[in-house]
Amino acid sequence: MGYVCHFTGKKASFGKTRTWAGQKISKGGFGLKPTGISRRVFRPNLHTVTAMLPNADGVLIPTRVKASAKAIRGGLVIKALKRKYGYTAQQNAKAAGH
């Protein structure tokens, strides 16, 4: 899917920017006047993370998804263990029947 958070559903929203010109009245001018309005995009703070998500059988498997920073900080994302931090050791122990 596009630029959307898998957990919170955050996506890009649209708005406008205003450009102002002129000198403030307090500075001796005639006031600020809007000289331009253009469209812009407000993008969410998304990161691609490897999260543990359930498959059709309900088993957690590592899957790459986009997650917002709010979802990551809020604890909605369960990150997969990296190989060097014991993920391979856990698999070997499980295969050995421990």
Biopython code that builds the backbone (N, CA, C, O; Angstrom):
import numpy as np
from Bio.PDB.StructureBuilder import StructureBuilder

atoms = [
    (1, "MET", "N", (0.847, -1.168, 0.000)),
    (1, "MET", "CA", (0.000, 0.000, 0.000)),
    (1, "MET", "C", (0.894, 1.232, 0.000)),
    (1, "MET", "O", (2.097, 1.124, 0.234)),
    (2, "GLY", "N", (0.332, 2.370, -0.253)),
    (2, "GLY", "CA", (1.104, 3.591, -0.424)),
    (2, "GLY", "C", (1.721, 4.103, 0.858)),
    (2, "GLY", "O", (2.115, 3.325, 1.727)),
    (3, "TYR", "N", (1.801, 5.402, 0.969)),
    (3, "TYR", "CA", (2.466, 6.058, 2.087)),
    (3, "TYR", "C", (1.489, 6.167, 3.260)),
    (3, "TYR", "O", (1.039, 7.259, 3.609)),
    (4, "VAL", "N", (1.164, 5.002, 3.870)),
    (4, "VAL", "CA", (0.170, 4.932, 4.939)),
    (4, "VAL", "C", (0.729, 4.077, 6.065)),
    (4, "VAL", "O", (1.368, 3.055, 5.815)),
    (5, "CYS", "N", (0.489, 4.492, 7.310)),
    (5, "CYS", "CA", (0.930, 3.714, 8.472)),
    (5, "CYS", "C", (0.066, 2.467, 8.598)),
    (5, "CYS", "O", (-1.160, 2.549, 8.521)),
    (6, "HIS", "N", (0.699, 1.315, 8.790)),
    (6, "HIS", "CA", (-0.001, 0.039, 8.905)),
    (6, "HIS", "C", (-0.824, -0.033, 10.189)),
    (6, "HIS", "O", (-1.847, -0.717, 10.222)),
    (7, "PHE", "N", (-0.401, 0.656, 11.243)),
    (7, "PHE", "CA", (-1.032, 0.530, 12.556)),
    (7, "PHE", "C", (-2.053, 1.629, 12.842)),
    (7, "PHE", "O", (-3.131, 1.344, 13.363)),
    (8, "THR", "N", (-1.732, 2.878, 12.511)),
    (8, "THR", "CA", (-2.625, 3.988, 12.844)),
    (8, "THR", "C", (-3.420, 4.497, 11.650)),
    (8, "THR", "O", (-4.408, 5.209, 11.829)),
    (9, "GLY", "N", (-3.008, 4.148, 10.440)),
    (9, "GLY", "CA", (-3.713, 4.621, 9.250)),
    (9, "GLY", "C", (-3.368, 6.045, 8.867)),
    (9, "GLY", "O", (-4.043, 6.639, 8.026)),
    (10, "LYS", "N", (-2.323, 6.605, 9.472)),
    (10, "LYS", "CA", (-1.924, 7.972, 9.115)),
    (10, "LYS", "C", (-1.477, 8.014, 7.664)),
    (10, "LYS", "O", (-0.791, 7.107, 7.191)),
    (11, "LYS", "N", (-1.871, 9.079, 6.954)),
    (11, "LYS", "CA", (-1.468, 9.256, 5.566)),
    (11, "LYS", "C", (-1.320, 10.739, 5.274)),
    (11, "LYS", "O", (-1.588, 11.582, 6.130)),
    (12, "ALA", "N", (-0.893, 11.047, 4.067)),
    (12, "ALA", "CA", (-0.652, 12.441, 3.692)),
    (12, "ALA", "C", (-1.970, 13.207, 3.674)),
    (12, "ALA", "O", (-3.002, 12.685, 3.252)),
    (13, "SER", "N", (-1.917, 14.468, 4.144)),
    (13, "SER", "CA", (-3.072, 15.360, 4.051)),
    (13, "SER", "C", (-2.630, 16.604, 3.286)),
    (13, "SER", "O", (-1.438, 16.895, 3.181)),
    (14, "PHE", "N", (-3.591, 17.318, 2.766)),
    (14, "PHE", "CA", (-3.276, 18.432, 1.877)),
    (14, "PHE", "C", (-3.711, 19.750, 2.489)),
    (14, "PHE", "O", (-4.675, 19.802, 3.253)),
    (15, "GLY", "N", (-2.998, 20.815, 2.152)),
    (15, "GLY", "CA", (-3.317, 22.136, 2.659)),
    (15, "GLY", "C", (-2.744, 23.187, 1.735)),
    (15, "GLY", "O", (-2.460, 22.918, 0.568)),
    (16, "LYS", "N", (-2.577, 24.384, 2.264)),
    (16, "LYS", "CA", (-2.071, 25.501, 1.468)),
    (16, "LYS", "C", (-1.017, 26.262, 2.247)),
    (16, "LYS", "O", (-0.994, 26.229, 3.478)),
    (17, "THR", "N", (-0.143, 26.947, 1.523)),
    (17, "THR", "CA", (0.817, 27.863, 2.131)),
    (17, "THR", "C", (0.495, 29.269, 1.646)),
    (17, "THR", "O", (0.103, 29.462, 0.496)),
    (18, "ARG", "N", (0.660, 30.227, 2.508)),
    (18, "ARG", "CA", (0.417, 31.619, 2.140)),
    (18, "ARG", "C", (1.729, 32.378, 2.197)),
    (18, "ARG", "O", (2.501, 32.227, 3.144)),
    (19, "THR", "N", (1.979, 33.187, 1.195)),
    (19, "THR", "CA", (3.163, 34.025, 1.139)),
    (19, "THR", "C", (2.733, 35.461, 1.412)),
    (19, "THR", "O", (1.780, 35.964, 0.817)),
    (20, "TRP", "N", (3.452, 36.110, 2.323)),
    (20, "TRP", "CA", (3.105, 37.474, 2.726)),
    (20, "TRP", "C", (4.186, 38.449, 2.291)),
    (20, "TRP", "O", (5.374, 38.127, 2.299)),
    (21, "ALA", "N", (3.755, 39.650, 1.910)),
    (21, "ALA", "CA", (4.698, 40.701, 1.528)),
    (21, "ALA", "C", (4.216, 42.015, 2.122)),
    (21, "ALA", "O", (3.044, 42.163, 2.469)),
    (22, "GLY", "N", (5.120, 42.948, 2.232)),
    (22, "GLY", "CA", (4.779, 44.250, 2.784)),
    (22, "GLY", "C", (5.395, 44.426, 4.156)),
    (22, "GLY", "O", (5.862, 43.472, 4.777)),
    (23, "GLN", "N", (5.387, 45.657, 4.612)),
    (23, "GLN", "CA", (5.957, 45.969, 5.923)),
    (23, "GLN", "C", (4.829, 46.107, 6.936)),
    (23, "GLN", "O", (3.759, 46.626, 6.618)),
    (24, "LYS", "N", (5.074, 45.641, 8.156)),
    (24, "LYS", "CA", (4.069, 45.731, 9.209)),
    (24, "LYS", "C", (3.669, 47.178, 9.463)),
    (24, "LYS", "O", (4.457, 48.101, 9.260)),
    (25, "ILE", "N", (2.443, 47.355, 9.907)),
    (25, "ILE", "CA", (1.965, 48.701, 10.241)),
    (25, "ILE", "C", (2.789, 49.268, 11.395)),
    (25, "ILE", "O", (3.109, 50.456, 11.422)),
    (26, "SER", "N", (3.134, 48.378, 12.366)),
    (26, "SER", "CA", (3.920, 48.832, 13.517)),
    (26, "SER", "C", (5.318, 49.287, 13.112)),
    (26, "SER", "O", (5.973, 50.033, 13.841)),
    (27, "LYS", "N", (5.771, 48.833, 11.942)),
    (27, "LYS", "CA", (7.090, 49.232, 11.454)),
    (27, "LYS", "C", (7.005, 50.420, 10.490)),
    (27, "LYS", "O", (8.016, 50.832, 9.921)),
    (28, "GLY", "N", (5.813, 50.963, 10.310)),
    (28, "GLY", "CA", (5.674, 52.129, 9.449)),
    (28, "GLY", "C", (5.152, 51.826, 8.065)),
    (28, "GLY", "O", (5.127, 52.706, 7.204)),
    (29, "GLY", "N", (4.726, 50.574, 7.833)),
    (29, "GLY", "CA", (4.226, 50.217, 6.510)),
    (29, "GLY", "C", (2.708, 50.239, 6.453)),
    (29, "GLY", "O", (2.037, 50.752, 7.349)),
    (30, "PHE", "N", (2.188, 49.672, 5.383)),
    (30, "PHE", "CA", (0.736, 49.629, 5.178)),
    (30, "PHE", "C", (0.143, 48.270, 5.550)),
    (30, "PHE", "O", (-1.043, 48.033, 5.321)),
    (31, "GLY", "N", (0.934, 47.398, 6.105)),
    (31, "GLY", "CA", (0.423, 46.099, 6.538)),
    (31, "GLY", "C", (0.835, 44.986, 5.599)),
    (31, "GLY", "O", (1.224, 45.217, 4.455)),
    (32, "LEU", "N", (0.741, 43.777, 6.113)),
    (32, "LEU", "CA", (1.100, 42.603, 5.317)),
    (32, "LEU", "C", (-0.059, 42.226, 4.406)),
    (32, "LEU", "O", (-1.220, 42.254, 4.812)),
    (33, "LYS", "N", (0.275, 41.870, 3.164)),
    (33, "LYS", "CA", (-0.738, 41.472, 2.200)),
    (33, "LYS", "C", (-0.376, 40.093, 1.649)),
    (33, "LYS", "O", (0.787, 39.839, 1.334)),
    (34, "PRO", "N", (-1.365, 39.197, 1.529)),
    (34, "PRO", "CA", (-1.066, 37.892, 0.942)),
    (34, "PRO", "C", (-0.771, 38.030, -0.536)),
    (34, "PRO", "O", (-1.572, 38.590, -1.284)),
    (35, "THR", "N", (0.396, 37.513, -0.968)),
    (35, "THR", "CA", (0.777, 37.665, -2.368)),
    (35, "THR", "C", (0.735, 36.344, -3.109)),
    (35, "THR", "O", (0.875, 36.318, -4.332)),
    (36, "GLY", "N", (0.546, 35.247, -2.393)),
    (36, "GLY", "CA", (0.497, 33.961, -3.091)),
    (36, "GLY", "C", (-0.054, 32.879, -2.197)),
    (36, "GLY", "O", (0.217, 32.849, -0.997)),
    (37, "ILE", "N", (-0.834, 31.986, -2.792)),
    (37, "ILE", "CA", (-1.359, 30.816, -2.083)),
    (37, "ILE", "C", (-1.061, 29.624, -2.978)),
    (37, "ILE", "O", (-1.493, 29.581, -4.130)),
    (38, "SER", "N", (-0.327, 28.662, -2.449)),
    (38, "SER", "CA", (-0.021, 27.472, -3.232)),
    (38, "SER", "C", (-0.334, 26.234, -2.396)),
    (38, "SER", "O", (-0.325, 26.284, -1.166)),
    (39, "ARG", "N", (-0.611, 25.125, -3.078)),
    (39, "ARG", "CA", (-0.955, 23.883, -2.392)),
    (39, "ARG", "C", (0.309, 23.182, -1.888)),
    (39, "ARG", "O", (1.386, 23.319, -2.468)),
    (40, "ARG", "N", (0.154, 22.441, -0.813)),
    (40, "ARG", "CA", (1.271, 21.683, -0.259)),
    (40, "ARG", "C", (0.759, 20.398, 0.355)),
    (40, "ARG", "O", (-0.447, 20.199, 0.494)),
    (41, "VAL", "N", (1.705, 19.508, 0.731)),
    (41, "VAL", "CA", (1.369, 18.204, 1.292)),
    (41, "VAL", "C", (1.964, 18.109, 2.689)),
    (41, "VAL", "O", (3.144, 18.397, 2.891)),
    (42, "PHE", "N", (1.143, 17.703, 3.654)),
    (42, "PHE", "CA", (1.618, 17.405, 5.001)),
    (42, "PHE", "C", (1.827, 15.901, 5.075)),
    (42, "PHE", "O", (0.865, 15.134, 5.033)),
    (43, "ARG", "N", (3.088, 15.475, 5.185)),
    (43, "ARG", "CA", (3.395, 14.038, 5.182)),
    (43, "ARG", "C", (3.622, 13.530, 6.597)),
    (43, "ARG", "O", (4.247, 14.218, 7.403)),
    (44, "PRO", "N", (3.125, 12.333, 6.915)),
    (44, "PRO", "CA", (3.360, 11.767, 8.238)),
    (44, "PRO", "C", (4.799, 11.271, 8.371)),
    (44, "PRO", "O", (5.476, 11.018, 7.375)),
    (45, "ASN", "N", (5.248, 11.140, 9.603)),
    (45, "ASN", "CA", (6.610, 10.679, 9.883)),
    (45, "ASN", "C", (6.610, 9.151, 9.875)),
    (45, "ASN", "O", (6.455, 8.520, 10.920)),
    (46, "LEU", "N", (6.784, 8.559, 8.686)),
    (46, "LEU", "CA", (6.726, 7.105, 8.538)),
    (46, "LEU", "C", (8.113, 6.503, 8.408)),
    (46, "LEU", "O", (9.019, 7.098, 7.825)),
    (47, "HIS", "N", (8.257, 5.298, 8.970)),
    (47, "HIS", "CA", (9.500, 4.544, 8.881)),
    (47, "HIS", "C", (9.175, 3.126, 8.445)),
    (47, "HIS", "O", (8.133, 2.580, 8.809)),
    (48, "THR", "N", (10.069, 2.533, 7.665)),
    (48, "THR", "CA", (9.912, 1.131, 7.294)),
    (48, "THR", "C", (10.577, 0.289, 8.369)),
    (48, "THR", "O", (11.783, 0.390, 8.595)),
    (49, "VAL", "N", (9.774, -0.552, 9.033)),
    (49, "VAL", "CA", (10.286, -1.377, 10.122)),
    (49, "VAL", "C", (9.917, -2.837, 9.860)),
    (49, "VAL", "O", (8.971, -3.130, 9.129)),
    (50, "THR", "N", (10.672, -3.737, 10.465)),
    (50, "THR", "CA", (10.345, -5.155, 10.429)),
    (50, "THR", "C", (9.597, -5.463, 11.713)),
    (50, "THR", "O", (10.189, -5.526, 12.791)),
    (51, "ALA", "N", (8.285, -5.653, 11.588)),
    (51, "ALA", "CA", (7.427, -5.875, 12.749)),
    (51, "ALA", "C", (6.934, -7.315, 12.751)),
    (51, "ALA", "O", (6.858, -7.957, 11.704)),
    (52, "MET", "N", (6.604, -7.812, 13.929)),
    (52, "MET", "CA", (6.041, -9.151, 14.074)),
    (52, "MET", "C", (4.527, -9.042, 13.919)),
    (52, "MET", "O", (3.847, -8.478, 14.776)),
    (53, "LEU", "N", (4.001, -9.591, 12.811)),
    (53, "LEU", "CA", (2.572, -9.528, 12.528)),
    (53, "LEU", "C", (2.019, -10.938, 12.391)),
    (53, "LEU", "O", (2.713, -11.829, 11.900)),
    (54, "PRO", "N", (0.778, -11.150, 12.818)),
    (54, "PRO", "CA", (0.190, -12.493, 12.693)),
    (54, "PRO", "C", (-0.191, -12.798, 11.250)),
    (54, "PRO", "O", (-0.683, -11.935, 10.524)),
    (55, "ASN", "N", (0.051, -14.065, 10.845)),
    (55, "ASN", "CA", (-0.376, -14.493, 9.515)),
    (55, "ASN", "C", (-1.779, -15.090, 9.620)),
    (55, "ASN", "O", (-2.452, -14.884, 10.630)),
    (56, "ALA", "N", (-2.237, -15.820, 8.606)),
    (56, "ALA", "CA", (-3.597, -16.369, 8.599)),
    (56, "ALA", "C", (-3.814, -17.381, 9.727)),
    (56, "ALA", "O", (-4.930, -17.530, 10.225)),
    (57, "ASP", "N", (-2.743, -18.076, 10.129)),
    (57, "ASP", "CA", (-2.856, -19.071, 11.203)),
    (57, "ASP", "C", (-2.725, -18.462, 12.587)),
    (57, "ASP", "O", (-2.908, -19.159, 13.585)),
    (58, "GLY", "N", (-2.412, -17.174, 12.668)),
    (58, "GLY", "CA", (-2.240, -16.512, 13.955)),
    (58, "GLY", "C", (-0.826, -16.563, 14.488)),
    (58, "GLY", "O", (-0.573, -16.141, 15.617)),
    (59, "VAL", "N", (0.111, -17.080, 13.685)),
    (59, "VAL", "CA", (1.510, -17.170, 14.099)),
    (59, "VAL", "C", (2.202, -15.859, 13.745)),
    (59, "VAL", "O", (2.024, -15.336, 12.645)),
    (60, "LEU", "N", (2.989, -15.327, 14.675)),
    (60, "LEU", "CA", (3.704, -14.081, 14.422)),
    (60, "LEU", "C", (4.895, -14.338, 13.516)),
    (60, "LEU", "O", (5.737, -15.189, 13.802)),
    (61, "ILE", "N", (4.954, -13.592, 12.418)),
    (61, "ILE", "CA", (6.085, -13.693, 11.500)),
    (61, "ILE", "C", (6.620, -12.297, 11.238)),
    (61, "ILE", "O", (5.845, -11.341, 11.232)),
    (62, "PRO", "N", (7.935, -12.147, 11.020)),
    (62, "PRO", "CA", (8.493, -10.828, 10.733)),
    (62, "PRO", "C", (8.056, -10.344, 9.350)),
    (62, "PRO", "O", (8.194, -11.058, 8.358)),
    (63, "THR", "N", (7.528, -9.117, 9.302)),
    (63, "THR", "CA", (7.026, -8.532, 8.065)),
    (63, "THR", "C", (7.469, -7.075, 7.992)),
    (63, "THR", "O", (7.438, -6.353, 8.989)),
    (64, "ARG", "N", (7.882, -6.653, 6.796)),
    (64, "ARG", "CA", (8.279, -5.242, 6.616)),
    (64, "ARG", "C", (7.048, -4.403, 6.328)),
    (64, "ARG", "O", (6.318, -4.659, 5.370)),
    (65, "VAL", "N", (6.823, -3.390, 7.173)),
    (65, "VAL", "CA", (5.674, -2.497, 7.000)),
    (65, "VAL", "C", (6.110, -1.069, 7.284)),
    (65, "VAL", "O", (7.176, -0.836, 7.854)),
    (66, "LYS", "N", (5.274, -0.113, 6.879)),
    (66, "LYS", "CA", (5.506, 1.288, 7.225)),
    (66, "LYS", "C", (4.757, 1.584, 8.509)),
    (66, "LYS", "O", (3.581, 1.247, 8.647)),
    (67, "ALA", "N", (5.448, 2.219, 9.452)),
    (67, "ALA", "CA", (4.848, 2.557, 10.744)),
    (67, "ALA", "C", (5.165, 4.008, 11.063)),
    (67, "ALA", "O", (6.268, 4.487, 10.800)),
    (68, "SER", "N", (4.190, 4.703, 11.633)),
    (68, "SER", "CA", (4.412, 6.093, 12.020)),
    (68, "SER", "C", (5.253, 6.128, 13.291)),
    (68, "SER", "O", (5.289, 5.162, 14.053)),
    (69, "ALA", "N", (5.925, 7.250, 13.505)),
    (69, "ALA", "CA", (6.759, 7.402, 14.701)),
    (69, "ALA", "C", (5.895, 7.321, 15.953)),
    (69, "ALA", "O", (6.348, 6.824, 16.984)),
    (70, "LYS", "N", (4.661, 7.801, 15.876)),
    (70, "LYS", "CA", (3.746, 7.739, 17.019)),
    (70, "LYS", "C", (3.417, 6.293, 17.372)),
    (70, "LYS", "O", (3.329, 5.952, 18.551)),
    (71, "ALA", "N", (3.233, 5.436, 16.364)),
    (71, "ALA", "CA", (2.943, 4.024, 16.605)),
    (71, "ALA", "C", (4.154, 3.319, 17.210)),
    (71, "ALA", "O", (4.001, 2.468, 18.087)),
    (72, "ILE", "N", (5.347, 3.662, 16.753)),
    (72, "ILE", "CA", (6.566, 3.037, 17.280)),
    (72, "ILE", "C", (6.781, 3.452, 18.729)),
    (72, "ILE", "O", (7.061, 2.609, 19.581)),
    (73, "ARG", "N", (6.650, 4.763, 19.018)),
    (73, "ARG", "CA", (6.835, 5.241, 20.392)),
    (73, "ARG", "C", (5.732, 4.746, 21.318)),
    (73, "ARG", "O", (5.965, 4.507, 22.503)),
    (74, "GLY", "N", (4.525, 4.594, 20.769)),
    (74, "GLY", "CA", (3.380, 4.191, 21.588)),
    (74, "GLY", "C", (3.341, 2.709, 21.902)),
    (74, "GLY", "O", (2.492, 2.272, 22.679)),
    (75, "GLY", "N", (4.240, 1.920, 21.321)),
    (75, "GLY", "CA", (4.290, 0.499, 21.633)),
    (75, "GLY", "C", (3.360, -0.354, 20.782)),
    (75, "GLY", "O", (3.132, -1.516, 21.118)),
    (76, "LEU", "N", (2.813, 0.179, 19.692)),
    (76, "LEU", "CA", (1.954, -0.612, 18.826)),
    (76, "LEU", "C", (2.755, -1.586, 17.967)),
    (76, "LEU", "O", (2.227, -2.593, 17.496)),
    (77, "VAL", "N", (4.039, -1.274, 17.768)),
    (77, "VAL", "CA", (4.889, -2.086, 16.894)),
    (77, "VAL", "C", (5.724, -3.034, 17.739)),
    (77, "VAL", "O", (6.445, -2.607, 18.641)),
    (78, "ILE", "N", (5.619, -4.335, 17.438)),
    (78, "ILE", "CA", (6.501, -5.326, 18.067)),
    (78, "ILE", "C", (7.582, -5.629, 17.042)),
    (78, "ILE", "O", (7.321, -6.263, 16.020)),
    (79, "LYS", "N", (8.805, -5.168, 17.324)),
    (79, "LYS", "CA", (9.891, -5.342, 16.363)),
    (79, "LYS", "C", (10.476, -6.746, 16.463)),
    (79, "LYS", "O", (10.535, -7.335, 17.543)),
    (80, "ALA", "N", (10.904, -7.269, 15.322)),
    (80, "ALA", "CA", (11.548, -8.576, 15.274)),
    (80, "ALA", "C", (12.969, -8.463, 15.805)),
    (80, "ALA", "O", (13.619, -7.428, 15.661)),
    (81, "LEU", "N", (13.442, -9.543, 16.422)),
    (81, "LEU", "CA", (14.818, -9.549, 16.907)),
    (81, "LEU", "C", (15.787, -9.632, 15.736)),
    (81, "LEU", "O", (15.507, -10.301, 14.740)),
    (82, "LYS", "N", (16.912, -8.961, 15.852)),
    (82, "LYS", "CA", (17.956, -9.047, 14.848)),
    (82, "LYS", "C", (18.726, -10.351, 15.041)),
    (82, "LYS", "O", (18.721, -10.919, 16.133)),
    (83, "ARG", "N", (19.377, -10.821, 13.999)),
    (83, "ARG", "CA", (20.113, -12.080, 14.084)),
    (83, "ARG", "C", (21.216, -12.016, 15.124)),
    (83, "ARG", "O", (21.429, -12.969, 15.874)),
    (84, "LYS", "N", (21.918, -10.886, 15.167)),
    (84, "LYS", "CA", (23.063, -10.815, 16.072)),
    (84, "LYS", "C", (22.636, -10.682, 17.534)),
    (84, "LYS", "O", (23.475, -10.786, 18.429)),
    (85, "TYR", "N", (21.332, -10.450, 17.792)),
    (85, "TYR", "CA", (20.867, -10.315, 19.166)),
    (85, "TYR", "C", (20.123, -11.547, 19.657)),
    (85, "TYR", "O", (19.339, -11.460, 20.603)),
    (86, "GLY", "N", (20.357, -12.686, 19.031)),
    (86, "GLY", "CA", (19.810, -13.915, 19.589)),
    (86, "GLY", "C", (18.665, -14.522, 18.827)),
    (86, "GLY", "O", (18.129, -15.542, 19.260)),
    (87, "TYR", "N", (18.258, -13.941, 17.700)),
    (87, "TYR", "CA", (17.151, -14.508, 16.951)),
    (87, "TYR", "C", (17.526, -15.890, 16.424)),
    (87, "TYR", "O", (16.716, -16.814, 16.483)),
    (88, "THR", "N", (18.754, -16.040, 15.905)),
    (88, "THR", "CA", (19.206, -17.322, 15.388)),
    (88, "THR", "C", (19.368, -18.328, 16.521)),
    (88, "THR", "O", (19.069, -19.510, 16.350)),
    (89, "ALA", "N", (19.833, -17.872, 17.665)),
    (89, "ALA", "CA", (20.000, -18.772, 18.802)),
    (89, "ALA", "C", (18.645, -19.308, 19.266)),
    (89, "ALA", "O", (18.544, -20.476, 19.641)),
    (90, "GLN", "N", (17.621, -18.485, 19.248)),
    (90, "GLN", "CA", (16.283, -18.920, 19.642)),
    (90, "GLN", "C", (15.744, -19.955, 18.643)),
    (90, "GLN", "O", (15.102, -20.927, 19.041)),
    (91, "GLN", "N", (16.004, -19.744, 17.360)),
    (91, "GLN", "CA", (15.562, -20.702, 16.349)),
    (91, "GLN", "C", (16.270, -22.041, 16.522)),
    (91, "GLN", "O", (15.647, -23.097, 16.410)),
    (92, "ASN", "N", (17.572, -21.996, 16.795)),
    (92, "ASN", "CA", (18.323, -23.231, 16.990)),
    (92, "ASN", "C", (17.833, -23.990, 18.219)),
    (92, "ASN", "O", (17.734, -25.217, 18.195)),
    (93, "ALA", "N", (17.529, -23.267, 19.287)),
    (93, "ALA", "CA", (17.033, -23.911, 20.508)),
    (93, "ALA", "C", (15.660, -24.546, 20.262)),
    (93, "ALA", "O", (15.359, -25.625, 20.772)),
    (94, "LYS", "N", (14.849, -23.863, 19.484)),
    (94, "LYS", "CA", (13.510, -24.382, 19.185)),
    (94, "LYS", "C", (13.607, -25.641, 18.311)),
    (94, "LYS", "O", (12.859, -26.600, 18.501)),
    (95, "ALA", "N", (14.548, -25.618, 17.345)),
    (95, "ALA", "CA", (14.744, -26.774, 16.457)),
    (95, "ALA", "C", (15.298, -27.971, 17.234)),
    (95, "ALA", "O", (14.968, -29.117, 16.930)),
    (96, "ALA", "N", (16.138, -27.704, 18.232)),
    (96, "ALA", "CA", (16.724, -28.780, 19.024)),
    (96, "ALA", "C", (15.730, -29.387, 20.009)),
    (96, "ALA", "O", (15.962, -30.466, 20.555)),
    (97, "GLY", "N", (14.596, -28.665, 20.236)),
    (97, "GLY", "CA", (13.579, -29.213, 21.126)),
    (97, "GLY", "C", (13.745, -28.800, 22.577)),
    (97, "GLY", "O", (13.278, -29.509, 23.469)),
    (98, "HIS", "N", (14.390, -27.683, 22.840)),
    (98, "HIS", "CA", (14.581, -27.221, 24.217)),
    (98, "HIS", "C", (13.398, -26.476, 24.690)),
    (98, "HIS", "O", (13.377, -26.011, 25.829)),
]
sb = StructureBuilder()
sb.init_structure("model")
sb.init_model(0)
sb.init_chain("A")
sb.init_seg("    ")
for serial, (resi, resn, name, xyz) in enumerate(atoms, 1):
    if name == "N":
        sb.init_residue(resn, " ", resi, " ")
    sb.init_atom(name, np.array(xyz, "f"), 0.0, 1.0, " ", f" {name:<3s}", serial, name[0])
structure = sb.get_structure()
